Amino acid sequence: MLDKAVLLLNCFNPDRKVFRLTEFSARTGLPKSTVHRLCADLVRLGLLERDAETYRLGGKLFELGALVPRRHDLRETALPFLQDLFEATRETVHLGVREGHDVIYVERIHGHDALSLPSRIGGRLPLTCTGVGKALLAFSGTELTEEVLAEPLPRLTPHSITDPARLRTAVEQIQVSGLAYEEQEAALGVNCIASPVFDGPTAVAALSVAVPRARFHPAQLAPAVRTAALGLSRVLRSGRDAASATRS
């Protein structure tokens, strides 16, 4: 029954946030009677909320998600650096971590005139189409790079990199400079610059600034992005060293 409950929860995505019982049944292949019973249990547990004949995700999931240790601790540690980066640039700032071949956005800070972007907190995008993703890819080991290059590369816009040779060159340039650039590859009219965050030999996260293409000036943005990433990496490493010293 747990597998079936998760099957229901996995129906939700950024484009579909409300479902009827019949839609759950059609999407999962489960009998409507089973869906009805599972939904009643999930509502009782706070994992779903019911509004007349429709269901949406419940607040309990948000509470639990906020307690995931790795992402919660990283976000809490990163917030001062993200806020400093936003104050320095007044542009949209992201923090992301890698999961498989995707980047998961842990935090996003923006002003009143927020850019129209496909990124959202808790959402995922392909590593190869985003600045944060490419920064993570470049510093997550050769094996991952080869896995990604061996598969068809996703296209979010006409500017997304779909040529493996071109992506390999981009990864090598990121490894040299420590900065990843994205030019309208995730959203038209938006460019991005990102830098990896370390707590060991490989990147544990990456942060970025997304800017409308018309005012994208890498020479001005790069120092702020790099400074924020280096500062966060330093704090993460010092925290790990302190924890190791305490255990020993």
Secondary structure, DSSP 8 states (H G I E B T S, - for coil): -HHHHHHHHTT-BTTB--EEHHHHHHHH---HHHHHHHHHHHHHTTSEEEETTEEEE-HHHHHHHTT-HHHHHHHHHHHHHHHHHHHHH-SEEEEEEEETTEEEEEEEE--SS----S--TT-EEEGGGSHHHHHHHHTS-HHHHHHHHHS----SSTTS---HHHHHHHHHHHHHHS-EEEESSSSTTEEEEEEEEESSSSEEEEEEEEEEGGG--HHHHHHHHHHHHHHHHHHHHHHHHHHHHHH-
